[in-house]
Amino acid sequence: FQDVMLLNQSVLFDGAAGIHDRYRDMRLDVDNMSYEELLALEERIGDVCTGVNEETISNRLKQRKYKSNTKSPQDAEPCCICQEEYTEGEDMGTLECGHEFHSQCIKEWLKQKNLCPICKTTGLNTAKKRRIG
C-alpha cells in the first residue's frame, strides 16, 4: 500500500510541474530587477496612499504632553520615526495600539500609511461609530 501511495504522489507532483502556467509572463521578479527597472515599475504603478486625512487624524489621535520618567530616563526609547529623544512637555501622539510618538512625526506618518510603525496594526480606526437607540 505504501508503494502505491508513493507512486501516486510522484505522479501527482511530476504532473503538476508539467502544467503550463498561463500567468508566468505577468509575474514580476522584483528580487532580480535593477534599480532603474524598479524605478520604472514605480512610475507605471503609481503612488498608492493608504493613509488617512488630516481631519481624521485630529479627531482620532490621542494626544498628551511628554513627562519624563525621573526614575530611569536612560531607559526611554527615542521616537522610532525621527530617532530623536523625547523632551519634557513635548506633544505626544498615541495610536490605538498604545504606541507613542512625537505628535508631528506620527501625524505625517499617518498621512502616508495608517499603520503603527512598531507593531503594524491599524493606527487609527476610521470606521464611523453608529449610534444605537
ROKENU-817507 format. One line per field, with one value per atom (N, C-alpha, C, O): residue number from 1; z, y, x; chain. Coordinates in pm, whole numbers, plus 50000, padded with zeros to 5 digits. Atoms other than C-alpha are relative to their C-alpha. Layout:
nr <- NUM; ...
z <- Z; ...
y <- Y; ...
x <- X; ...
kette <- A; ...
***
This chain:
nr <- 1; 1; 1; 1; 2; 2; 2; 2; 3; 3; 3; 3; 4; 4; 4; 4; 5; 5; 5; 5; 6; 6; 6; 6; 7; 7; 7; 7; 8; 8; 8; 8; 9; 9; 9; 9; 10; 10; 10; 10; 11; 11; 11; 11; 12; 12; 12; 12; 13; 13; 13; 13; 14; 14; 14; 14; 15; 15; 15; 15; 16; 16; 16; 16; 17; 17; 17; 17; 18; 18; 18; 18; 19; 19; 19; 19; 20; 20; 20; 20; 21; 21; 21; 21; 22; 22; 22; 22; 23; 23; 23; 23; 24; 24; 24; 24; 25; 25; 25; 25; 26; 26; 26; 26; 27; 27; 27; 27; 28; 28; 28; 28; 29; 29; 29; 29; 30; 30; 30; 30; 31; 31; 31; 31; 32; 32; 32; 32; 33; 33; 33; 33; 34; 34; 34; 34; 35; 35; 35; 35; 36; 36; 36; 36; 37; 37; 37; 37; 38; 38; 38; 38; 39; 39; 39; 39; 40; 40; 40; 40; 41; 41; 41; 41; 42; 42; 42; 42; 43; 43; 43; 43; 44; 44; 44; 44; 45; 45; 45; 45; 46; 46; 46; 46; 47; 47; 47; 47; 48; 48; 48; 48; 49; 49; 49; 49; 50; 50; 50; 50; 51; 51; 51; 51; 52; 52; 52; 52; 53; 53; 53; 53; 54; 54; 54; 54; 55; 55; 55; 55; 56; 56; 56; 56; 57; 57; 57; 57; 58; 58; 58; 58; 59; 59; 59; 59; 60; 60; 60; 60; 61; 61; 61; 61; 62; 62; 62; 62; 63; 63; 63; 63; 64; 64; 64; 64; 65; 65; 65; 65; 66; 66; 66; 66; 67; 67; 67; 67; 68; 68; 68; 68; 69; 69; 69; 69; 70; 70; 70; 70; 71; 71; 71; 71; 72; 72; 72; 72; 73; 73; 73; 73; 74; 74; 74; 74; 75; 75; 75; 75; 76; 76; 76; 76; 77; 77; 77; 77; 78; 78; 78; 78; 79; 79; 79; 79; 80; 80; 80; 80; 81; 81; 81; 81; 82; 82; 82; 82; 83; 83; 83; 83; 84; 84; 84; 84; 85; 85; 85; 85; 86; 86; 86; 86; 87; 87; 87; 87; 88; 88; 88; 88; 89; 89; 89; 89; 90; 90; 90; 90; 91; 91; 91; 91; 92; 92; 92; 92; 93; 93; 93; 93; 94; 94; 94; 94; 95; 95; 95; 95; 96; 96; 96; 96; 97; 97; 97; 97; 98; 98; 98; 98; 99; 99; 99; 99; 100; 100; 100; 100; 101; 101; 101; 101; 102; 102; 102; 102; 103; 103; 103; 103; 104; 104; 104; 104; 105; 105; 105; 105; 106; 106; 106; 106; 107; 107; 107; 107; 108; 108; 108; 108; 109; 109; 109; 109; 110; 110; 110; 110; 111; 111; 111; 111; 112; 112; 112; 112; 113; 113; 113; 113; 114; 114; 114; 114; 115; 115; 115; 115; 116; 116; 116; 116; 117; 117; 117; 117; 118; 118; 118; 118; 119; 119; 119; 119; 120; 120; 120; 120; 121; 121; 121; 121; 122; 122; 122; 122; 123; 123; 123; 123; 124; 124; 124; 124; 125; 125; 125; 125; 126; 126; 126; 126; 127; 127; 127; 127; 128; 128; 128; 128; 129; 129; 129; 129; 130; 130; 130; 130; 131; 131; 131; 131; 132; 132; 132; 132; 133; 133; 133; 133
z <- 50000; 50000; 50000; 49930; 49994; 50086; 49865; 49825; 50132; 49747; 49902; 49820; 50087; 49572; 50033; 49942; 49958; 49774; 49952; 49905; 50048; 49691; 49849; 49799; 50145; 49324; 49962; 49871; 50028; 49327; 50027; 49950; 49968; 49494; 49895; 49855; 50100; 49244; 49868; 49801; 50122; 48952; 50016; 49924; 49974; 49110; 49994; 49928; 49997; 49176; 49868; 49826; 50131; 48845; 49900; 49815; 50092; 48663; 50024; 49928; 49969; 48844; 49948; 49910; 50048; 48743; 49850; 49799; 50145; 48378; 49955; 49835; 50037; 48388; 49956; 50019; 50053; 48181; 50087; 50114; 49921; 48389; 49904; 49855; 50098; 48169; 50051; 49972; 49944; 48405; 50023; 50080; 49978; 48406; 49951; 50020; 50058; 48181; 50076; 50062; 49927; 48410; 50136; 50197; 49869; 48726; 49990; 49891; 49995; 48824; 50098; 50207; 49911; 48973; 50054; 50009; 49949; 49176; 50070; 50079; 49933; 49362; 49904; 49946; 50098; 49042; 49905; 49801; 50084; 48898; 50039; 50156; 49973; 48867; 50063; 50063; 49939; 49044; 49898; 49930; 50106; 48714; 49964; 49940; 50030; 48644; 50111; 50084; 49889; 48990; 49997; 50027; 50014; 48936; 49890; 49907; 50111; 48603; 50043; 50006; 49949; 48774; 50091; 50084; 49911; 49041; 49920; 49955; 50085; 48768; 49937; 49929; 50064; 48597; 50100; 50069; 49900; 48917; 50062; 50086; 49935; 49070; 50151; 50205; 49856; 49432; 50061; 50032; 49933; 49644; 50143; 50221; 49865; 49955; 50085; 50051; 49908; 50241; 50130; 50234; 49881; 50483; 50026; 49956; 49962; 50649; 49987; 49988; 50017; 50608; 50133; 50240; 49882; 50848; 50099; 50220; 49912; 50983; 50087; 50207; 49925; 51085; 50104; 50217; 49906; 51244; 50120; 50234; 49888; 51451; 50088; 50207; 49920; 51560; 50078; 50184; 49940; 51649; 50073; 50157; 49935; 51757; 50143; 50167; 49859; 52136; 50019; 49971; 49980; 52247; 50148; 50225; 49864; 52567; 49996; 49894; 49985; 52690; 50059; 50147; 49951; 52748; 50138; 50163; 49866; 53108; 50020; 50016; 49990; 53160; 50126; 50227; 49886; 53391; 50075; 50030; 49926; 53651; 50062; 50096; 49941; 53788; 49908; 49952; 50094; 53472; 49862; 49770; 50130; 53188; 49889; 49772; 50102; 53009; 49935; 49826; 50056; 52953; 49895; 49823; 50095; 52743; 49857; 49823; 50141; 52376; 49924; 49958; 50082; 52118; 49908; 49892; 50099; 51867; 49885; 49827; 50104; 51614; 49861; 49766; 50131; 51328; 49972; 49868; 50023; 51372; 50074; 50049; 49920; 51616; 50100; 50149; 49902; 51844; 50136; 50146; 49864; 52221; 50027; 49965; 49959; 52380; 50105; 50186; 49901; 52582; 50080; 50032; 49907; 52874; 49936; 49880; 50048; 52771; 49851; 49800; 50144; 52407; 49974; 50054; 50038; 52229; 49953; 49869; 50035; 52202; 49938; 49976; 50061; 51983; 50030; 50016; 49963; 52092; 49905; 49889; 50089; 51846; 50081; 50201; 49931; 51930; 50059; 50153; 49945; 51992; 50127; 50199; 49880; 52268; 49977; 50068; 50027; 52098; 49984; 49926; 49999; 52136; 49915; 49902; 50086; 51909; 50017; 50077; 50008; 51865; 49921; 49820; 50063; 51769; 49851; 49768; 50139; 51448; 49915; 49799; 50072; 51346; 49962; 49847; 50028; 51378; 49910; 49833; 50091; 51204; 49855; 49767; 50136; 50898; 49955; 49839; 50032; 50911; 49960; 49859; 50025; 50926; 49869; 49810; 50130; 50619; 49887; 49783; 50102; 50424; 50019; 49922; 49972; 50597; 50135; 50236; 49876; 50860; 50074; 50105; 49924; 51036; 50105; 50084; 49897; 51357; 49948; 49901; 50047; 51265; 50083; 50040; 49914; 51552; 49984; 49953; 50001; 51555; 49874; 49858; 50130; 51210; 50008; 49909; 49992; 51341; 49949; 49931; 50047; 51219; 50100; 50220; 49914; 51355; 50063; 50185; 49954; 51377; 49934; 49812; 50054; 51336; 49927; 49987; 50079; 51055; 49981; 49917; 50013; 51078; 50083; 50197; 49930; 51172; 50107; 50083; 49892; 51502; 49980; 49953; 50015; 51480; 50136; 50233; 49875; 51745; 50003; 49904; 49984; 51876; 50087; 50193; 49916; 52001; 49930; 49984
y <- 49881; 50000; 50126; 50223; 49884; 50241; 50025; 50140; 49984; 50174; 50066; 50149; 49941; 50263; 50148; 50231; 49860; 50584; 50083; 50195; 49928; 50686; 50019; 50126; 49991; 50614; 50105; 50185; 49901; 50818; 50142; 50233; 49868; 51112; 50048; 50164; 49959; 51112; 50035; 50129; 49969; 51104; 50134; 50217; 49876; 51385; 50120; 50219; 49887; 51611; 50021; 50135; 49985; 51537; 50058; 50139; 49948; 51604; 50148; 50222; 49860; 51936; 50089; 50203; 49921; 52051; 50024; 50123; 49987; 51997; 50088; 50115; 49916; 52215; 50136; 50195; 49869; 52531; 50112; 50113; 49885; 52849; 50114; 50179; 49898; 53090; 50143; 50237; 49867; 53383; 50027; 50129; 49986; 53334; 50134; 50197; 49874; 53638; 50123; 50231; 49887; 53858; 50020; 50126; 49990; 53787; 50078; 50068; 49921; 54021; 49938; 49895; 50050; 53905; 50122; 50153; 49876; 54220; 49978; 50071; 50028; 54050; 50008; 50038; 49999; 54034; 50119; 50119; 49880; 54375; 50101; 50110; 49895; 54655; 50120; 50128; 49879; 54987; 50079; 50128; 49926; 55152; 49932; 50000; 50073; 54878; 50019; 50031; 49977; 54923; 50141; 50160; 49863; 55300; 50008; 50074; 50001; 55241; 49932; 49977; 50068; 54997; 50091; 50094; 49906; 55255; 50105; 50141; 49902; 55507; 49943; 50012; 50062; 55263; 49973; 49993; 50036; 55154; 50125; 50131; 49879; 55500; 49990; 49889; 49992; 55604; 49960; 50020; 50045; 55418; 50050; 50010; 49943; 55612; 49922; 49912; 50073; 55408; 50077; 50021; 49917; 55698; 50053; 50020; 49938; 55896; 50151; 50205; 49854; 56260; 50071; 50013; 49921; 56537; 50013; 50015; 49988; 56569; 49875; 49884; 50126; 56203; 49992; 49949; 50003; 56235; 50090; 50048; 49907; 56539; 49954; 49984; 50047; 56374; 49873; 49852; 50133; 56029; 49979; 49889; 50020; 56070; 50051; 50169; 49959; 56074; 50078; 50037; 49919; 56346; 50031; 50038; 49961; 56433; 50067; 50067; 49939; 56618; 49895; 49819; 50097; 56415; 50039; 50155; 49981; 56376; 49888; 49770; 50101; 56201; 49918; 49964; 50091; 55907; 50033; 49995; 49956; 56052; 49884; 49900; 50115; 55705; 49947; 49917; 50055; 55584; 50063; 49997; 49934; 55838; 49938; 49952; 50062; 55645; 49880; 49837; 50113; 55356; 50042; 49957; 49952; 55575; 49981; 50021; 50021; 55475; 50131; 50204; 49881; 55755; 49974; 49860; 50012; 55821; 49915; 49947; 50090; 55539; 50060; 50006; 49938; 55769; 50095; 50086; 49902; 56054; 49965; 50026; 50045; 55876; 50106; 50096; 49897; 56185; 49964; 49903; 50021; 56166; 50091; 50197; 49917; 56299; 50099; 50066; 49900; 56619; 50039; 50028; 49963; 56740; 50099; 50201; 49911; 56897; 49990; 50061; 50017; 56783; 49935; 49854; 50062; 56691; 49858; 49832; 50142; 56314; 49955; 50002; 50060; 56119; 49851; 49784; 50141; 55778; 49933; 49977; 50077; 55526; 49907; 49891; 50087; 55285; 49877; 49817; 50115; 55007; 50038; 49950; 49954; 55222; 50052; 50110; 49948; 55308; 50151; 50208; 49854; 55670; 50050; 49984; 49937; 55902; 50151; 50201; 49855; 56271; 50025; 49959; 49974; 56414; 50032; 49976; 49960; 56575; 49884; 49869; 50115; 56263; 49903; 49861; 50100; 56029; 50056; 49981; 49941; 56274; 49989; 49952; 50011; 56283; 49855; 49825; 50143; 55905; 49952; 49883; 50046; 55850; 50054; 49992; 49947; 56070; 49908; 49901; 50092; 55816; 49858; 49789; 50140; 55490; 49991; 50036; 50012; 55412; 49871; 49789; 50114; 55152; 50048; 50146; 49970; 55161; 49961; 49849; 50034; 55178; 49893; 49836; 50100; 54942; 49862; 49764; 50131; 54666; 49972; 49862; 50016; 54718; 49979; 49938; 50006; 54716; 50133; 50229; 49877; 54976; 50111; 50094; 49889; 55312; 50067; 50078; 49935; 55489; 49932; 49914; 50062; 55322; 50108; 50208; 49900; 55509; 49967; 50044; 50037; 55327; 50096; 50129; 49908; 55559; 49921; 49810; 50065; 55476; 50026; 50139; 49987; 55407; 50016; 49952; 49983; 55526; 49901; 49884; 50097; 55264; 50063; 50120; 49950; 55365; 50095; 50149
x <- 50082; 50000; 50087; 50057; 49912; 50285; 50066; 50084; 49939; 50449; 49903; 49944; 50102; 50123; 49984; 49974; 50014; 50091; 50119; 50101; 49882; 50449; 49993; 50030; 50012; 50385; 49896; 49919; 50105; 50063; 50048; 50019; 49948; 50237; 50098; 50094; 49901; 50523; 49932; 49973; 50075; 50278; 49931; 49931; 50071; 50078; 50095; 50064; 49908; 50378; 50071; 50093; 49936; 50551; 49902; 49939; 50102; 50225; 49974; 49950; 50024; 50177; 50111; 50088; 49887; 50524; 49991; 50043; 50010; 50439; 49884; 49873; 50114; 50123; 50051; 50138; 49959; 50159; 49941; 49821; 50043; 50142; 49970; 50062; 50036; 49949; 50023; 50017; 49975; 50024; 50148; 50184; 49855; 50402; 50053; 50133; 49951; 50462; 49950; 50007; 50056; 50252; 50066; 50053; 49937; 50452; 50131; 50203; 49878; 50733; 50098; 50059; 49896; 51060; 50076; 50186; 49943; 51132; 50134; 50215; 49873; 51417; 50119; 50231; 49891; 51620; 49994; 50060; 50011; 51524; 50108; 50146; 49902; 51778; 49929; 49807; 50055; 51731; 49918; 49810; 50069; 51632; 49868; 49768; 50123; 51376; 49897; 49777; 50092; 51228; 49942; 49824; 50051; 51201; 49895; 49792; 50096; 51026; 49870; 49761; 50118; 50789; 49920; 49797; 50067; 50710; 49924; 49812; 50066; 50628; 49874; 49772; 50115; 50393; 49888; 49771; 50100; 50217; 49939; 49818; 50048; 50191; 50013; 50056; 49990; 50175; 49867; 49763; 50121; 49923; 50005; 50091; 50002; 49834; 49900; 49783; 50087; 49695; 49985; 49951; 50007; 49698; 49861; 49765; 50127; 49422; 50014; 50124; 49996; 49325; 50022; 50010; 49964; 49416; 49885; 49906; 50116; 49063; 49985; 49960; 50008; 49054; 50110; 50087; 49888; 49397; 49971; 49991; 50024; 49299; 49884; 49881; 50115; 48971; 50030; 49971; 49981; 49109; 50132; 50142; 49870; 49473; 49997; 49968; 49994; 49507; 50130; 50235; 49881; 49747; 50019; 49924; 49964; 49929; 50136; 50203; 49867; 50236; 50094; 50056; 49901; 50552; 50049; 50082; 49944; 50660; 50100; 50065; 49894; 50992; 49986; 49932; 49996; 51031; 50128; 50236; 49881; 51268; 50078; 50195; 49931; 51350; 50109; 50219; 49902; 51525; 49983; 49934; 50017; 51531; 50084; 50049; 49915; 51808; 49930; 49969; 50074; 51560; 49899; 49846; 50101; 51329; 50050; 50162; 49967; 51328; 49976; 49883; 50027; 51357; 49881; 49838; 50107; 51080; 50054; 50158; 49948; 51117; 49986; 50043; 50016; 51014; 50117; 50181; 49893; 51266; 50130; 50234; 49885; 51504; 50049; 50161; 49965; 51507; 49943; 49836; 50048; 51472; 49881; 49868; 50113; 51155; 50049; 50136; 49964; 51184; 49876; 49763; 50107; 50977; 49903; 49944; 50104; 50645; 49970; 49883; 50022; 50664; 49865; 49819; 50126; 50339; 50024; 50111; 49990; 50294; 49869; 49761; 50118; 50054; 49999; 50101; 50013; 49924; 49903; 49789; 50087; 49784; 49911; 49930; 50095; 49503; 50066; 50013; 49927; 49759; 50075; 50123; 49931; 49914; 50141; 50200; 49865; 50245; 49996; 49903; 49993; 50352; 50117; 50220; 49901; 50549; 49989; 49894; 50018; 50619; 49871; 49846; 50129; 50282; 50016; 49945; 49982; 50407; 50053; 50014; 49946; 50602; 49890; 49881; 50102; 50305; 49891; 49830; 50100; 50070; 50048; 49970; 49946; 50298; 50001; 49972; 49998; 50334; 49860; 49844; 50136; 49956; 49943; 49855; 50045; 49903; 50043; 49978; 49948; 50108; 49950; 49918; 50033; 50018; 49931; 49987; 50076; 49755; 50036; 49949; 49951; 49968; 50097; 50169; 49901; 50167; 50138; 50156; 49866; 50538; 50068; 50169; 49938; 50617; 49933; 50001; 50067; 50352; 49919; 49866; 50067; 50195; 49849; 49788; 50146; 49836; 49944; 50018; 50064; 49585; 50027; 50004; 49966; 49694; 49879; 49868; 50122; 49359; 49882; 49880; 50120; 49023; 49921; 49883; 50070; 48849; 49853; 49781; 50140; 48515; 49916; 49949; 50089; 48233; 49923; 49876; 50073; 48072; 49851; 49808; 50145; 47699; 49936; 49975; 50075; 47463; 49887; 49816; 50107; 47226; 49893; 49921; 50108; 46887; 49923; 49827
kette <- A; A; A; A; A; A; A; A; A; A; A; A; A; A; A; A; A; A; A; A; A; A; A; A; A; A; A; A; A; A; A; A; A; A; A; A; A; A; A; A; A; A; A; A; A; A; A; A; A; A; A; A; A; A; A; A; A; A; A; A; A; A; A; A; A; A; A; A; A; A; A; A; A; A; A; A; A; A; A; A; A; A; A; A; A; A; A; A; A; A; A; A; A; A; A; A; A; A; A; A; A; A; A; A; A; A; A; A; A; A; A; A; A; A; A; A; A; A; A; A; A; A; A; A; A; A; A; A; A; A; A; A; A; A; A; A; A; A; A; A; A; A; A; A; A; A; A; A; A; A; A; A; A; A; A; A; A; A; A; A; A; A; A; A; A; A; A; A; A; A; A; A; A; A; A; A; A; A; A; A; A; A; A; A; A; A; A; A; A; A; A; A; A; A; A; A; A; A; A; A; A; A; A; A; A; A; A; A; A; A; A; A; A; A; A; A; A; A; A; A; A; A; A; A; A; A; A; A; A; A; A; A; A; A; A; A; A; A; A; A; A; A; A; A; A; A; A; A; A; A; A; A; A; A; A; A; A; A; A; A; A; A; A; A; A; A; A; A; A; A; A; A; A; A; A; A; A; A; A; A; A; A; A; A; A; A; A; A; A; A; A; A; A; A; A; A; A; A; A; A; A; A; A; A; A; A; A; A; A; A; A; A; A; A; A; A; A; A; A; A; A; A; A; A; A; A; A; A; A; A; A; A; A; A; A; A; A; A; A; A; A; A; A; A; A; A; A; A; A; A; A; A; A; A; A; A; A; A; A; A; A; A; A; A; A; A; A; A; A; A; A; A; A; A; A; A; A; A; A; A; A; A; A; A; A; A; A; A; A; A; A; A; A; A; A; A; A; A; A; A; A; A; A; A; A; A; A; A; A; A; A; A; A; A; A; A; A; A; A; A; A; A; A; A; A; A; A; A; A; A; A; A; A; A; A; A; A; A; A; A; A; A; A; A; A; A; A; A; A; A; A; A; A; A; A; A; A; A; A; A; A; A; A; A; A; A; A; A; A; A; A; A; A; A; A; A; A; A; A; A; A; A; A; A; A; A; A; A; A; A; A; A; A; A; A; A; A; A; A; A; A; A; A; A; A; A; A; A; A; A; A; A; A; A; A; A; A; A; A; A; A; A; A; A; A; A; A; A; A; A; A; A
***
